[in-house]
């Protein structure tokens, strides 16, 4: 997963901030805030999640895929397929 403890902690911090954003969005909906304001916050939270996804994908490519390439064979093919599928999911979202 994430290479170092510092990177792991940074990723968790980002996710906690996103969690706070989502709770804020729920409060906005509960308070019947202006729809465009809510949509703006939803967009910001979505971009933040995409940013986390890109960090995770980068880690997968730099570590998991790199290690699998050294091993070669079916493991490498499997990791390439996983990365391709993850990229496809990110592009569709």
MDTraj code that builds the backbone (N, CA, C; nanometers):
import mdtraj as md
import numpy as np

residues = "UNK UNK UNK UNK UNK UNK UNK UNK UNK UNK UNK UNK UNK UNK UNK UNK UNK UNK UNK UNK UNK UNK UNK UNK UNK UNK UNK UNK UNK UNK UNK UNK UNK UNK UNK UNK UNK UNK UNK UNK UNK UNK UNK UNK UNK UNK UNK UNK UNK UNK UNK UNK UNK UNK UNK UNK UNK UNK UNK UNK UNK UNK UNK UNK UNK UNK UNK UNK UNK UNK UNK UNK UNK UNK UNK UNK UNK UNK UNK UNK UNK UNK UNK UNK UNK UNK UNK UNK UNK UNK UNK UNK UNK".split()
xyz = np.array([
    [0.0836, -0.1181, 0.0000],
    [0.0000, 0.0000, 0.0000],
    [0.0881, 0.1244, 0.0000],
    [0.0800, 0.2119, 0.0979],
    [0.1579, 0.3345, 0.1012],
    [0.2982, 0.3021, 0.1509],
    [0.3992, 0.3626, 0.0875],
    [0.5378, 0.3248, 0.1100],
    [0.5899, 0.3535, 0.2500],
    [0.5697, 0.4713, 0.3028],
    [0.6290, 0.5061, 0.4318],
    [0.5211, 0.5415, 0.5335],
    [0.5623, 0.5435, 0.6565],
    [0.4704, 0.5807, 0.7641],
    [0.4215, 0.7244, 0.7473],
    [0.5106, 0.8140, 0.7045],
    [0.4714, 0.9539, 0.6838],
    [0.3679, 0.9655, 0.5726],
    [0.3876, 0.8899, 0.4639],
    [0.2901, 0.8923, 0.3542],
    [0.1571, 0.8344, 0.3997],
    [0.1637, 0.7294, 0.4788],
    [0.0432, 0.6670, 0.5337],
    [-0.0330, 0.7673, 0.6194],
    [0.0381, 0.8346, 0.7089],
    [-0.0249, 0.9341, 0.7960],
    [-0.0849, 1.0490, 0.7161],
    [-0.0136, 1.0948, 0.6134],
    [-0.0630, 1.2043, 0.5293],
    [-0.1904, 1.1625, 0.4567],
    [-0.1936, 1.0396, 0.4097],
    [-0.3121, 0.9903, 0.3398],
    [-0.4310, 0.9816, 0.4355],
    [-0.4086, 0.9320, 0.5554],
    [-0.5164, 0.9255, 0.6541],
    [-0.5668, 1.0647, 0.6905],
    [-0.4765, 1.1607, 0.7025],
    [-0.5160, 1.2979, 0.7324],
    [-0.6049, 1.3535, 0.6213],
    [-0.5655, 1.3288, 0.4953],
    [-0.6471, 1.3750, 0.3821],
    [-0.7856, 1.3119, 0.3863],
    [-0.7916, 1.1824, 0.4159],
    [-0.9206, 1.1141, 0.4214],
    [-1.0076, 1.1674, 0.5346],
    [-0.9461, 1.2011, 0.6459],
    [-1.0238, 1.2584, 0.7568],
    [-1.0786, 1.3964, 0.7202],
    [-1.0005, 1.4727, 0.6462],
    [-1.0504, 1.6032, 0.6002],
    [-1.1694, 1.5849, 0.5063],
    [-1.1589, 1.4875, 0.4182],
    [-1.2689, 1.4589, 0.3251],
    [-1.3919, 1.4146, 0.4029],
    [-1.3700, 1.3329, 0.5034],
    [-1.4813, 1.2889, 0.5888],
    [-1.5502, 1.4101, 0.6513],
    [-1.4723, 1.5057, 0.6959],
    [-1.5289, 1.6288, 0.7516],
    [-1.6058, 1.7074, 0.6475],
    [-1.5518, 1.7113, 0.5248],
    [-1.6230, 1.7794, 0.4160],
    [-1.7587, 1.7153, 0.3923],
    [-1.7616, 1.5836, 0.3907],
    [-1.8871, 1.5122, 0.3639],
    [-1.9872, 1.5356, 0.4769],
    [-1.9393, 1.5374, 0.6005],
    [-2.0299, 1.5695, 0.7114],
    [-2.0842, 1.7119, 0.6966],
    [-1.9991, 1.8031, 0.6515],
    [-2.0431, 1.9405, 0.6272],
    [-2.1491, 1.9474, 0.5185],
    [-2.1321, 1.8669, 0.4161],
    [-2.2320, 1.8624, 0.3084],
    [-2.3650, 1.8112, 0.3631],
    [-2.3592, 1.7090, 0.4468],
    [-2.4828, 1.6556, 0.5074],
    [-2.5521, 1.7635, 0.5902],
    [-2.4740, 1.8412, 0.6651],
    [-2.5335, 1.9503, 0.7434],
    [-2.5967, 2.0539, 0.6511],
    [-2.5295, 2.0827, 0.5402],
    [-2.5850, 2.1796, 0.4452],
    [-2.7193, 2.1314, 0.3916],
    [-2.7270, 2.0041, 0.3585],
    [-2.8530, 1.9479, 0.3084],
    [-2.9582, 1.9534, 0.4176],
    [-2.9191, 1.9152, 0.5387],
    [-3.0120, 1.9188, 0.6509],
    [-3.0633, 2.0604, 0.6763],
    [-2.9759, 2.1588, 0.6591],
    [-3.0138, 2.2992, 0.6797],
    [-3.0793, 2.3610, 0.5561],
    [-3.0963, 2.2793, 0.4529],
    [-3.1563, 2.3232, 0.3262],
    [-3.0801, 2.4415, 0.2648],
    [-2.9485, 2.4255, 0.2605],
    [-2.8638, 2.5288, 0.1997],
    [-2.8937, 2.5392, 0.0507],
    [-2.8510, 2.6491, -0.0062],
    [-2.8699, 2.6742, -0.1493],
    [-2.8055, 2.5607, -0.2298],
    [-2.8808, 2.5063, -0.3238],
    [-2.8385, 2.3872, -0.3991],
    [-2.7019, 2.4044, -0.4649],
    [-2.6772, 2.5190, -0.5229],
    [-2.5501, 2.5417, -0.5923],
    [-2.4342, 2.5375, -0.4928],
    [-2.4553, 2.5886, -0.3733],
    [-2.3516, 2.5815, -0.2705],
    [-2.3228, 2.4370, -0.2313],
    [-2.4273, 2.3572, -0.2189],
    [-2.4096, 2.2155, -0.1865],
    [-2.3352, 2.1454, -0.2997],
    [-2.3768, 2.1718, -0.4232],
    [-2.3101, 2.1100, -0.5376],
    [-2.1623, 2.1484, -0.5455],
    [-2.1311, 2.2704, -0.5109],
    [-1.9915, 2.3154, -0.5096],
    [-1.9106, 2.2332, -0.4095],
    [-1.9685, 2.2095, -0.2936],
    [-1.8993, 2.1303, -0.1910],
    [-1.8885, 1.9833, -0.2308],
    [-1.9915, 1.9302, -0.2963],
    [-1.9862, 1.7923, -0.3457],
    [-1.8738, 1.7793, -0.4478],
    [-1.8622, 1.8765, -0.5356],
    [-1.7569, 1.8754, -0.6362],
    [-1.6188, 1.8788, -0.5712],
    [-1.6032, 1.9618, -0.4693],
    [-1.4747, 1.9717, -0.3992],
    [-1.4400, 1.8395, -0.3309],
    [-1.5374, 1.7757, -0.2681],
    [-1.5133, 1.6476, -0.2016],
    [-1.4791, 1.5394, -0.3047],
    [-1.5465, 1.5427, -0.4175],
    [-1.5171, 1.4461, -0.5241],
    [-1.3742, 1.4625, -0.5756],
    [-1.3321, 1.5863, -0.5961],
    [-1.1947, 1.6116, -0.6419],
    [-1.0941, 1.5662, -0.5381],
    [-1.1252, 1.5874, -0.4109],
    [-1.0348, 1.5444, -0.3044],
    [-1.0210, 1.3922, -0.3034],
    [-1.1319, 1.3212, -0.3220],
    [-1.1261, 1.1749, -0.3283],
    [-1.0483, 1.1276, -0.4505],
    [-1.0662, 1.1959, -0.5622],
    [-0.9897, 1.1603, -0.6818],
    [-0.8406, 1.1802, -0.6581],
    [-0.8057, 1.2832, -0.5843],
    [-0.6661, 1.3083, -0.5516],
    [-0.6092, 1.1944, -0.4675],
    [-0.6852, 1.1473, -0.3715],
    [-0.6423, 1.0335, -0.2905],
    [-0.6265, 0.9099, -0.3784],
    [-0.7199, 0.8888, -0.4675],
    [-0.7131, 0.7738, -0.5578],
    [-0.5865, 0.7792, -0.6429],
    [-0.5498, 0.8972, -0.6886],
    [-0.4286, 0.9099, -0.7697],
    [-0.3036, 0.8804, -0.6883],
    [-0.3022, 0.9208, -0.5626],
    [-0.1885, 0.8890, -0.4757],
    [-0.1770, 0.7373, -0.4602],
    [-0.2899, 0.6723, -0.4353],
    [-0.2890, 0.5269, -0.4194],
    [-0.2471, 0.4564, -0.5482],
    [-0.2948, 0.5055, -0.6604],
    [-0.2563, 0.4468, -0.7886],
    [-0.1071, 0.4645, -0.8134],
    [-0.0553, 0.5815, -0.7822],
    [0.0875, 0.6063, -0.7977],
    [0.1686, 0.5101, -0.7109],
    [0.1242, 0.4908, -0.5871],
    [0.1927, 0.3970, -0.4981],
    [0.1887, 0.2555, -0.5557],
    [0.0741, 0.2178, -0.6097],
    [0.0621, 0.0841, -0.6688],
    [0.1596, 0.0685, -0.7852],
    [0.1654, 0.1692, -0.8703],
    [0.2538, 0.1603, -0.9858],
    [0.4011, 0.1589, -0.9447],
    [0.4369, 0.2460, -0.8507],
    [0.5778, 0.2564, -0.8126],
    [0.6264, 0.1398, -0.7272],
    [0.5375, 0.0785, -0.6512],
    [0.5830, -0.0261, -0.5604],
    [0.5341, -0.1649, -0.6028],
    [0.4046, -0.1854, -0.6021],
    [0.3514, -0.3188, -0.6315],
    [0.3857, -0.3634, -0.7732],
    [0.3601, -0.2764, -0.8688],
    [0.3845, -0.3125, -1.0084],
    [0.5340, -0.3267, -1.0347],
    [0.6119, -0.2390, -0.9755],
    [0.7569, -0.2449, -0.9918],
    [0.8129, -0.3760, -0.9376],
    [0.7673, -0.4144, -0.8189],
    [0.8131, -0.5411, -0.7606],
    [0.7683, -0.6604, -0.8446],
    [0.6465, -0.6542, -0.8942],
    [0.5948, -0.7636, -0.9769],
    [0.6721, -0.7739, -1.1077],
    [0.7166, -0.6609, -1.1605],
    [0.7951, -0.6625, -1.2846],
    [0.9278, -0.7340, -1.2625],
    [0.9832, -0.7197, -1.1446],
    [1.1086, -0.7892, -1.1144],
    [1.0886, -0.9398, -1.1066],
    [0.9718, -0.9798, -1.0554],
    [0.9400, -1.1225, -1.0466],
    [0.9046, -1.1758, -1.1852],
    [0.8246, -1.0964, -1.2578],
    [0.7838, -1.1344, -1.3928],
    [0.6686, -1.2327, -1.3946],
    [0.6438, -1.2878, -1.5113],
    [0.5438, -1.3917, -1.5285],
    [0.4019, -1.3479, -1.4980],
    [0.3260, -1.4427, -1.4424],
    [0.1835, -1.4196, -1.4155],
    [0.1595, -1.3096, -1.3132],
    [0.2466, -1.2988, -1.2148],
    [0.2294, -1.1946, -1.1135],
    [0.2350, -1.0573, -1.1779],
    [0.3300, -1.0377, -1.2675],
    [0.3421, -0.9084, -1.3360],
    [0.2175, -0.8811, -1.4195],
    [0.1718, -0.9797, -1.4925],
    [0.0512, -0.9637, -1.5743],
    [-0.0697, -0.9290, -1.4877],
    [-0.0799, -0.9944, -1.3732],
    [-0.1912, -0.9688, -1.2821],
    [-0.1882, -0.8244, -1.2317],
    [-0.0716, -0.7773, -1.1929],
    [-0.0590, -0.6405, -1.1410],
    [-0.0847, -0.5368, -1.2503],
    [-0.0417, -0.5644, -1.3721],
    [-0.0708, -0.4739, -1.4843],
    [-0.2211, -0.4688, -1.5070],
    [-0.2870, -0.5840, -1.5034],
    [-0.4327, -0.5888, -1.5220],
    [-0.5035, -0.5111, -1.4106],
    [-0.4593, -0.5285, -1.2853],
    [-0.5181, -0.4540, -1.1740],
    [-0.5048, -0.3033, -1.1945],
    [-0.3866, -0.2606, -1.2355],
    [-0.3631, -0.1171, -1.2569],
    [-0.4510, -0.0646, -1.3700],
    [-0.4608, -0.1394, -1.4780],
    [-0.5442, -0.0973, -1.5909],
    [-0.6908, -0.0857, -1.5503],
    [-0.7378, -0.1820, -1.4745],
    [-0.8773, -0.1791, -1.4283],
    [-0.9003, -0.0608, -1.3347],
    [-0.8049, -0.0328, -1.2474],
    [-0.8184, 0.0814, -1.1545],
    [-0.8212, 0.2125, -1.2320],
    [-0.7367, 0.2246, -1.3315],
    [-0.7348, 0.3466, -1.4145],
    [-0.8683, 0.3622, -1.4862],
    [-0.9203, 0.2525, -1.5403],
    [-1.0493, 0.2569, -1.6096],
    [-1.1602, 0.3047, -1.5145],
    [-1.1589, 0.2552, -1.3914],
    [-1.2610, 0.2967, -1.2942],
    [-1.2472, 0.4460, -1.2631],
    [-1.1242, 0.4933, -1.2494],
    [-1.1032, 0.6356, -1.2211],
    [-1.1496, 0.7238, -1.3362],
    [-1.1249, 0.6802, -1.4563],
    [-1.1640, 0.7576, -1.5736],
    [-1.3166, 0.7642, -1.5862],
    [-1.3840, 0.6550, -1.5512],
    [-1.5297, 0.6516, -1.5600],
    [-1.5969, 0.7327, -1.4516],
    [-1.5292, 0.7535, -1.3400],
    [-1.5939, 0.8223, -1.2277],
    [-1.5979, 0.9720, -1.2457],
])
top = md.Topology()
chain = top.add_chain()
for i, resn in enumerate(residues, 1):
    res = top.add_residue(resn, chain, resSeq=i)
    for name in ("N", "CA", "C"):
        top.add_atom(name, md.element.get_by_symbol(name[0]), res)
traj = md.Trajectory(xyz[None], top)
